[in-house]
C-alpha cells in the first residue's frame, strides 16, 4: 500500500514560502518527495540564520538544494 501524498500540495507549500508566507509547522521528513523536503529544509535553515527566504536565497546554485 502506498502512503497518500500530493506533490502539488508540497510544491505549493514551498512556493508560498518563496512569496513570503510564514513557515508552517512541518518537518522536512513530512514531505513525501525528497526534493520538496530538501527545499523545505533549506528554507528552515535560512530562517534559522535570519536570512530572507526568496527565489535567490533558495536556488539551484545554493549548496542546500543540490537535488533540483
Protein Blocks (a to p, Z undefined) as FASTA:
>chain_A
ZZdddfklmmmmmmmmmnopacddddfklpmblklmmmmmmmmmmmmnopacdfklmcfk
lmklmmZZ
